Amino acid sequence: TWGIVSGVLKNQELYTLWLNEIKKMATRSNSMRKAMVDNLKALNSPHIWDHITEQVGMFAYTGLSVDTTRRLRTDFHIYLTHDGRISVPGLNTKNVEYVAKAFHEVTKNEPTL
């Protein structure tokens, strides 16, 4: 494994290709975070979801409760950790609207997150 990593880092062409792929991945992740929040705002969610776009990385902490995450799994087949972390790479242009609608449905009557 380290031989592969070393080979990529020492070869300028491979390093540049790898760096471009990392940038694409980060851009896609940011666009999915934004799409999620935009969809929630379009649904007139009573909650502020900006923390999703302010975070970085492969996971987003949503602030959802254990009961809410359980309802997402049971009623909508959306799988996230009990503490409300969702895998951002699991979002895509075909499912982000569905996920946002489900989030809205399970949180619209909650006073705060």
VOGU-435879 format. One record per atom (N, C-alpha, C, O): x, y, z. Coordinates in steps of 0.001 Angstrom, whole numbers, plus 500000, padded with zeros to 6 digits. Example, Ala and Ser with C-alpha at 12.3 -4.5 7.8 and 13.67 -1.06 7.14 Angstrom:
% VOGU-435879
east 513190; north 494310; up 507800 .
east 512300; north 495500; up 507800 .
east 513200; north 496700; up 507800 .
east 514236; north 496681; up 508465 .
east 512850; north 497750; up 507080 .
east 513670; north 498940; up 507140 .
east 512900; north 500030; up 507870 .
east 513409; north 501138; up 508039 .
***
This chain:
% VOGU-435879
east 500821; north 498803; up 500000 .
east 500000; north 500000; up 500000 .
east 500863; north 501258; up 500000 .
east 500617; north 502186; up 499229 .
east 501878; north 501286; up 500869 .
east 502738; north 502473; up 500929 .
east 503495; north 502659; up 499628 .
east 503824; north 503786; up 499259 .
east 503777; north 501562; up 498924 .
east 504452; north 501664; up 497638 .
east 503597; north 502405; up 496628 .
east 504109; north 503191; up 495830 .
east 502295; north 502158; up 496658 .
east 501369; north 502854; up 495752 .
east 501324; north 504331; up 496105 .
east 501425; north 505190; up 495228 .
east 501172; north 504624; up 497383 .
east 501110; north 506021; up 497834 .
east 502392; north 506746; up 497456 .
east 502355; north 507848; up 496910 .
east 503502; north 506130; up 497744 .
east 504790; north 506732; up 497422 .
east 504921; north 506963; up 495925 .
east 505420; north 508000; up 495489 .
east 504471; north 505991; up 495143 .
east 504540; north 506127; up 493683 .
east 503722; north 507295; up 493166 .
east 504157; north 508012; up 492265 .
east 502544; north 507489; up 493730 .
east 501682; north 508606; up 493318 .
east 502294; north 509934; up 493736 .
east 502316; north 510884; up 492953 .
east 502786; north 510003; up 494958 .
east 503327; north 511266; up 495463 .
east 504628; north 511673; up 494783 .
east 504935; north 512862; up 494694 .
east 505386; north 510705; up 494309 .
east 506669; north 511005; up 493669 .
east 506547; north 511271; up 492173 .
east 507460; north 511834; up 491570 .
east 505434; north 510874; up 491571 .
east 505226; north 511057; up 490136 .
east 504344; north 512287; up 489923 .
east 503176; north 512281; up 490313 .
east 504882; north 513328; up 489317 .
east 504166; north 514601; up 489185 .
east 502843; north 514436; up 488444 .
east 501839; north 515035; up 488831 .
east 502831; north 513637; up 487390 .
east 501600; north 513439; up 486619 .
east 500526; north 512747; up 487472 .
east 499371; north 513173; up 487481 .
east 500902; north 511697; up 488175 .
east 499954; north 510988; up 489033 .
east 499523; north 511851; up 490224 .
east 498361; north 511832; up 490630 .
east 500472; north 512601; up 490770 .
east 500159; north 513479; up 491895 .
east 499138; north 514535; up 491471 .
east 498179; north 514799; up 492196 .
east 499344; north 515134; up 490304 .
east 498419; north 516150; up 489796 .
east 497039; north 515548; up 489559 .
east 496028; north 516158; up 489907 .
east 496989; north 514361; up 488972 .
east 495726; north 513671; up 488741 .
east 495013; north 513398; up 490072 .
east 493811; north 513634; up 490196 .
east 495754; north 512906; up 491055 .
east 495196; north 512618; up 492377 .
east 494652; north 513887; up 493026 .
east 493553; north 513888; up 493583 .
east 495425; north 514963; up 492952 .
east 495001; north 516230; up 493547 .
east 493715; north 516738; up 492884 .
east 492819; north 517234; up 493568 .
east 493625; north 516616; up 491564 .
east 492408; north 517031; up 490863 .
east 491204; north 516193; up 491277 .
east 490098; north 516718; up 491401 .
east 491408; north 514909; up 491491 .
east 490320; north 514033; up 491945 .
east 489856; north 514426; up 493348 .
east 488659; north 514415; up 493634 .
east 490793; north 514771; up 494212 .
east 490449; north 515219; up 495566 .
east 489621; north 516501; up 495499 .
east 488639; north 516648; up 496227 .
east 490016; north 517422; up 494629 .
east 489279; north 518681; up 494475 .
east 487871; north 518421; up 493962 .
east 486919; north 519044; up 494431 .
east 487723; north 517504; up 493000 .
east 486405; north 517161; up 492469 .
east 485528; north 516575; up 493566 .
east 484348; north 516908; up 493676 .
east 486111; north 515703; up 494372 .
east 485365; north 515072; up 495453 .
east 484892; north 516124; up 496457 .
east 483746; north 516079; up 496903 .
east 485748; north 517050; up 496808 .
east 485374; north 518104; up 497757 .
east 484300; north 519015; up 497173 .
east 483366; north 519403; up 497875 .
east 484427; north 519352; up 495912 .
east 483430; north 520204; up 495251 .
east 482076; north 519509; up 495216 .
east 481048; north 520130; up 495489 .
east 482075; north 518213; up 494879 .
east 480829; north 517459; up 494843 .
east 480205; north 517389; up 496234 .
east 478995; north 517561; up 496383 .
east 481007; north 517142; up 497224 .
east 480524; north 517068; up 498602 .
east 479883; north 518393; up 499014 .
east 478795; north 518408; up 499590 .
east 480550; north 519484; up 498722 .
east 480009; north 520807; up 499058 .
east 478707; north 521083; up 498315 .
east 477783; north 521669; up 498879 .
east 478629; north 520666; up 497055 .
east 477403; north 520913; up 496285 .
east 476239; north 520086; up 496819 .
east 475096; north 520542; up 496781 .
east 476506; north 518879; up 497314 .
east 475443; north 518054; up 497896 .
east 474984; north 518629; up 499229 .
east 473792; north 518597; up 499537 .
east 475906; north 519149; up 500016 .
east 475533; north 519814; up 501265 .
east 474623; north 521010; up 500966 .
east 473591; north 521201; up 501608 .
east 475030; north 521802; up 499982 .
east 474243; north 522986; up 499609 .
east 472876; north 522579; up 499072 .
east 471868; north 523196; up 499418 .
east 472829; north 521551; up 498233 .
east 471555; north 521088; up 497682 .
east 470617; north 520618; up 498791 .
east 469414; north 520874; up 498741 .
east 471165; north 519935; up 499785 .
east 470354; north 519466; up 500913 .
east 469737; north 520652; up 501646 .
east 468534; north 520668; up 501908 .
east 470554; north 521634; up 501974 .
east 470067; north 522810; up 502699 .
east 469103; north 523610; up 501832 .
east 468074; north 524075; up 502323 .
east 469419; north 523778; up 500558 .
east 468514; north 524515; up 499657 .
east 467149; north 523842; up 499568 .
east 466117; north 524513; up 499575 .
east 467147; north 522520; up 499485 .
east 465881; north 521789; up 499435 .
east 465083; north 521959; up 500727 .
east 463865; north 522134; up 500692 .
east 465768; north 521907; up 501857 .
east 465082; north 522101; up 503140 .
east 464501; north 523506; up 503249 .
east 463395; north 523684; up 503758 .
east 465236; north 524491; up 502776 .
east 464726; north 525871; up 502792 .
east 463528; north 526010; up 501862 .
east 462565; north 526702; up 502191 .
east 463579; north 525356; up 500700 .
east 462469; north 525406; up 499740 .
east 461204; north 524765; up 500314 .
east 460090; north 525122; up 499934 .
east 461387; north 523824; up 501225 .
east 460258; north 523181; up 501891 .
east 459752; north 523999; up 503081 .
east 458829; north 523585; up 503782 .
east 460360; north 525149; up 503295 .
east 460017; north 526029; up 504420 .
east 460233; north 525355; up 505763 .
east 459419; north 525483; up 506677 .
east 461323; north 524646; up 505867 .
east 461663; north 524010; up 507138 .
east 461752; north 525075; up 508221 .
east 462322; north 526143; up 508000 .
east 461193; north 524790; up 509383 .
east 461257; north 525766; up 510471 .
east 462628; north 525821; up 511156 .
east 462843; north 526620; up 512068 .
east 463539; north 524974; up 510712 .
east 464837; north 524887; up 511365 .
east 465935; north 525533; up 510522 .
east 465798; north 525700; up 509310 .
east 467006; north 525885; up 511187 .
east 468185; north 526425; up 510502 .
east 469132; north 525261; up 510261 .
east 469534; north 524570; up 511197 .
east 469485; north 525049; up 508997 .
east 470313; north 523903; up 508602 .
east 471699; north 524328; up 508131 .
east 472436; north 523510; up 507579 .
east 472065; north 525579; up 508337 .
east 473338; north 526085; up 507823 .
east 474549; north 525320; up 508356 .
east 475603; north 525305; up 507720 .
east 474403; north 524690; up 509511 .
east 475529; north 523928; up 510055 .
east 475952; north 522809; up 509106 .
east 477104; north 522375; up 509144 .
east 475046; north 522340; up 508261 .
east 475393; north 521280; up 507310 .
east 476366; north 521806; up 506258 .
east 477309; north 521109; up 505881 .
east 476145; north 523013; up 505790 .
east 477050; north 523581; up 504781 .
east 478312; north 524168; up 505408 .
east 479311; north 524366; up 504716 .
east 478277; north 524443; up 506687 .
east 479458; north 524992; up 507357 .
east 480470; north 523916; up 507746 .
east 481623; north 524224; up 508049 .
east 480041; north 522665; up 507737 .
east 480931; north 521560; up 508081 .
east 481726; north 521126; up 506851 .
east 481388; north 521480; up 505721 .
east 482770; north 520365; up 507085 .
east 483561; north 519788; up 506001 .
east 483767; north 518303; up 506289 .
east 483596; north 517846; up 507419 .
east 484129; north 517574; up 505268 .
east 484412; north 516157; up 505449 .
east 483349; north 515274; up 504849 .
east 482413; north 515738; up 504197 .
east 483515; north 513991; up 505084 .
east 482626; north 513010; up 504477 .
east 481303; north 512852; up 505217 .
east 480352; north 512299; up 504664 .
east 481227; north 513324; up 506446 .
east 480003; north 513199; up 507214 .
east 479499; north 514574; up 507614 .
east 480272; north 515519; up 507776 .
east 478190; north 514662; up 507769 .
east 477575; north 515891; up 508261 .
east 476813; north 515549; up 509531 .
east 476005; north 514621; up 509549 .
east 477071; north 516295; up 510579 .
east 476302; north 516134; up 511807 .
east 475035; north 516962; up 511655 .
east 475092; north 518182; up 511498 .
east 473888; north 516287; up 511702 .
east 472612; north 516946; up 511441 .
east 471961; north 517549; up 512677 .
east 471165; north 518483; up 512570 .
east 472296; north 517021; up 513847 .
east 471649; north 517476; up 515064 .
east 470358; north 516736; up 515362 .
east 469643; north 517096; up 516297 .
east 470048; north 515708; up 514585 .
east 468818; north 514951; up 514795 .
east 468950; north 514024; up 515998 .
east 470036; north 513535; up 516308 .
east 467839; north 513796; up 516661 .
east 467814; north 512939; up 517844 .
east 467818; north 511464; up 517441 .
east 467642; north 511126; up 516270 .
east 468020; north 510607; up 518417 .
east 467983; north 509159; up 518191 .
east 466615; north 508746; up 517661 .
east 466525; north 507943; up 516732 .
east 465553; north 509288; up 518244 .
east 464205; north 508942; up 517788 .
east 463962; north 509389; up 516345 .
east 463322; north 508682; up 515566 .
east 464469; north 510551; up 516003 .
east 464298; north 511060; up 514648 .
east 465091; north 510229; up 513651 .
east 464595; north 509926; up 512565 .
east 466315; north 509856; up 514005 .
east 467102; north 509020; up 513082 .
east 466450; north 507653; up 512925 .
east 466489; north 507069; up 511842 .
east 465857; north 507143; up 513985 .
east 465144; north 505858; up 513911 .
east 463962; north 505978; up 512952 .
east 463712; north 505070; up 512160 .
east 463244; north 507081; up 513019 .
east 462095; north 507281; up 512122 .
east 462559; north 507412; up 510663 .
east 461894; north 506911; up 509756 .
east 463675; north 508069; up 510441 .
east 464198; north 508155; up 509076 .
east 464513; north 506764; up 508531 .
east 464226; north 506467; up 507371 .
east 465098; north 505924; up 509362 .
east 465414; north 504550; up 508925 .
east 464149; north 503745; up 508678 .
east 464006; north 503089; up 507647 .
east 463238; north 503802; up 509632 .
east 462033; north 502973; up 509565 .
east 461062; north 503425; up 508476 .
east 460583; north 502607; up 507691 .
east 460776; north 504707; up 508429 .
east 459743; north 505213; up 507525 .
east 460253; north 505576; up 506131 .
east 459499; north 505524; up 505159 .
east 461541; north 505946; up 506032 .
east 462043; north 506458; up 504759 .
east 463256; north 505702; up 504222 .
east 463745; north 505998; up 503131 .
east 463738; north 504729; up 504987 .
east 464917; north 503939; up 504586 .
east 466139; north 504816; up 504322 .
east 466902; north 504593; up 503383 .
east 466295; north 505804; up 505170 .
east 467475; north 506667; up 505148 .
east 468303; north 506268; up 506364 .
east 467836; north 506334; up 507501 .
east 469520; north 505859; up 506108 .
east 470351; north 505283; up 507158 .
east 471450; north 506250; up 507565 .
east 472266; north 506673; up 506746 .
east 471452; north 506587; up 508831 .
east 472468; north 507452; up 509401 .
east 472723; north 506977; up 510821 .
east 471957; north 506177; up 511360 .
east 473787; north 507462; up 511422 .
east 474124; north 507005; up 512764 .
east 473103; north 507531; up 513773 .
east 472385; north 508495; up 513507 .
east 473055; north 506888; up 514922 .
east 472094; north 507283; up 515962 .
east 472310; north 508712; up 516445 .
east 471374; north 509364; up 516906 .
east 473542; north 509195; up 516338 .
east 473795; north 510567; up 516786 .
east 473534; north 511594; up 515690 .
east 473818; north 512777; up 515874 .
east 472998; north 511157; up 514553 .
east 472572; north 512082; up 513512 .
east 473584; north 512380; up 512429 .
east 473371; north 513294; up 511632 .
east 474693; north 511632; up 512372 .
east 475662; north 511865; up 511298 .
east 475211; north 511146; up 510029 .
east 474828; north 509977; up 510062 .
east 475266; north 511869; up 508912 .
east 474893; north 511294; up 507628 .
east 476108; north 511318; up 506705 .
east 476927; north 512236; up 506762 .
east 476211; north 510318; up 505872 .
east 477315; north 510227; up 504919 .
east 477023; north 511126; up 503723 .
east 476109; north 510853; up 502945 .
east 477785; north 512179; up 503581 .
east 477582; north 513123; up 502484 .
east 477814; north 512462; up 501117 .
east 477060; north 512747; up 500187 .
east 478824; north 511592; up 500955 .
east 478984; north 510930; up 499651 .
east 477788; north 510073; up 499251 .
east 477647; north 509728; up 498078 .
east 476927; north 509725; up 500203 .
east 475727; north 508970; up 499879 .
east 474639; north 509813; up 499236 .
east 473676; north 509276; up 498688 .
east 474786; north 511126; up 499299 .
east 473830; north 512026; up 498644 .
east 474234; north 512215; up 497194 .
east 475420; north 512279; up 496870 .
east 473237; north 512303; up 496325 .
east 473503; north 512576; up 494911 .
east 472317; north 513325; up 494320 .
east 471303; north 513527; up 494988 .
east 472452; north 513730; up 493076 .
east 471410; north 514544; up 492453 .
east 470085; north 513799; up 492334 .
east 469038; north 514428; up 492181 .
east 470112; north 512486; up 492400 .
east 468881; north 511702; up 492265 .
east 468171; north 511468; up 493598 .
east 466979; north 511161; up 493611 .
east 468891; north 511608; up 494729 .
east 468234; north 511322; up 496011 .
east 468205; north 512477; up 497001 .
east 467530; north 512380; up 498025 .
east 468910; north 513558; up 496730 .
east 469018; north 514630; up 497723 .
east 467665; north 515278; up 498008 .
east 467404; north 515670; up 499145 .
east 466811; north 515397; up 497015 .
east 465490; north 515976; up 497249 .
east 464647; north 515049; up 498141 .
east 463959; north 515516; up 499048 .
east 464704; north 513756; up 497882 .
east 463982; north 512781; up 498707 .
east 464467; north 512836; up 500152 .
east 463664; north 512833; up 501086 .
east 465772; north 512886; up 500328 .
east 466343; north 512930; up 501687 .
east 465909; north 514212; up 502395 .
east 465544; north 514179; up 503570 .
east 465946; north 515322; up 501696 .
east 465521; north 516589; up 502300 .
east 464041; north 516543; up 502687 .
east 463667; north 517009; up 503763 .
east 463205; north 515985; up 501816 .
east 461777; north 515873; up 502140 .
east 461564; north 514998; up 503371 .
east 460728; north 515306; up 504221 .
east 462315; north 513917; up 503463 .
east 462205; north 513042; up 504631 .
east 462654; north 513773; up 505897 .
east 461992; north 513693; up 506932 .
east 463778; north 514483; up 505812 .
east 464249; north 515265; up 506960 .
east 463174; north 516265; up 507385 .
east 462888; north 516422; up 508572 .
east 462595; north 516923; up 506414 .
east 461558; north 517909; up 506721 .
east 460363; north 517233; up 507402 .
east 459838; north 517741; up 508393 .
east 459948; north 516109; up 506873 .
east 458791; north 515407; up 507422 .
east 459003; north 515021; up 508885 .
east 458088; north 515151; up 509698 .
east 460196; north 514549; up 509222 .
east 460437; north 514086; up 510593 .
east 460814; north 515210; up 511558 .
east 460860; north 514986; up 512768 .
east 461083; north 516412; up 511047 .
east 461493; north 517511; up 511931 .
east 460536; north 518689; up 511949 .
east 460674; north 519570; up 512798 .
east 459583; north 518733; up 511052 .
east 458748; north 519940; up 510922 .
east 457958; north 520286; up 512187 .
east 457617; north 521448; up 512408 .
east 457672; north 519294; up 513005 .
east 456918; north 519559; up 514241 .
east 457793; north 519584; up 515494 .
east 457286; north 519702; up 516609 .
east 459094; north 519473; up 515307 .
east 460004; north 519543; up 516444 .
east 460339; north 521010; up 516726 .
east 460631; north 521767; up 515801 .
east 460298; north 521412; up 517998 .
east 460551; north 522823; up 518314 .
east 461976; north 523260; up 517981 .
east 462171; north 524353; up 517450 .
east 462949; north 522449; up 518275 .
east 464345; north 522777; up 517972 .
east 465088; north 521496; up 517653 .
east 464632; north 520395; up 517961 .
east 466225; north 521662; up 517038 .
east 467091; north 520505; up 516767 .
east 468291; north 520559; up 517673 .
east 469150; north 519680; up 517612 .
***
